[in-house]
């Protein structure tokens, strides 16, 4: 049994796809054991995307990631990371 974290980015919320995405994971046999909505701070984004920090698109990436909340899912199941 494995657990994995999935982040649904702002466009998933803006396009009304959160329910469909969760349903697809459930149909694959994964169980949702946690869900949280967050607004990403600059500090969180700089840590999470530290490998992109010096790239020219980084400011645009931060702006996009702050344009709406993120949905954080904790999923559990057999081979959850691969699924």
Secondary structure, DSSP 8 states (H G I E B T S, - for coil): -EEEEEEE-HHHHHTT-HHHHHHHHHHTT-EEEEEEEE---HHHHHHHTGGGTTSTTHHHHHHHHTSS-EEEEEEEETTTTT-
